[in-house]
Amino acid sequence: MMLNNKQIKALKAEAHHLKTTVSIGSKGITNQVISEITNTINFHELIKIQIQSDTKEDRLKIAKEICQATESEFVQLIGKQAVIFKRKDEESKFSI
């Protein structure tokens, strides 16, 4: 599912009030981190991830890798915060 601009805008507004749920440190993406993100996003649908990396390009690359590994959609990257979304098949709280 590819998000359109209207959907991304709506998700950005929803994500504004969220707290970071997962932090990725110097070890980068590990199987344990992917498992934690998968469990969290399957429950919450929309999450923020703190990515500790020096450059924006690295943070963006890591965010995209997470999306691929968790079958989720990239919403945005602000500073060191990445926002990703994965709609539940049923009972979704997002009407996008």
N, C-alpha and C positions, 0 to 999 in steps of 0.2 A: 504494500500500500504506500503510494507516494502522497505526501501531504502537499496540498496546494497553499498558496500564499495566505488565503483567508484562514485556513486551518492553523497554519504556523502562527499567525498573529494571535489567534484565540488561545493557543497553547502557551505562547510567551506571556500573555496576560495572566493565565492561570498559574504559571510557574513562578511569577514574580514573588509570590508570598511563600513559596516552599523553602524549607530548610534543606541543606545538603544532607543526603542520605548515605552516600558512599564517598570515601576519599581514596584516591590513587596516589601512592607515595613514590618513593625513589625506585622501588622494585618494579614499577610499571604494571602492566596487565598480566596477572597470573590466573591460573585456573580457579583459584579460590575467590579472587576478585570478580571474575566473570560469573561464577556461581552465585555470589552475593548479589550482584547487580541483577541477574536473571530473576532471583527470588523476589527482590525488592520491586522491580518493574512489573512483574506479573501480578503483584498485589496492588501497587499504587498507580500503575499505568504511566504516570508522569513523574519523573524524578530529576533531581539535580545531583551532579557528580563533581566533586572537587578534584581537579587534576593538577598535581604538583609537577610542572614541567617549565623549563625556562622560556621557550619560545611559543608563540601563538601557533605556528605551523605544527609543532610537536603536539600541542594540546588538541588541535583540530584532528590530526592524524589518529591520536589515541581515541578521541570521541567517535570517529568514524569506525575504527576497529571494534569498539565496544558495541556500536549499533549493529555491525555485521555479525558479531559473535552472539548477540542476544536477540537478533531478528527484530530490532526496534528501529524507530525513525529518529534521525537527528533533528532537533528543533533549533537550538542556538548555542553559541559559545560566547559568554561574557566574562572577560578576564580569565580566571581559572575555573569558572563554573560552566559545565556543559549541561544542557537540558536535553533529555531524550524521552521518547514517548513510545509506548506499545499498547495498543488498544486491546482490551479484553474481548474475547469472542462474543460473550453475552454479559449482560449486566454492567456495561460500561457506564461510568459516571460522566463521560464526555460525549456531547452530542455534536460531534464534528463530522 
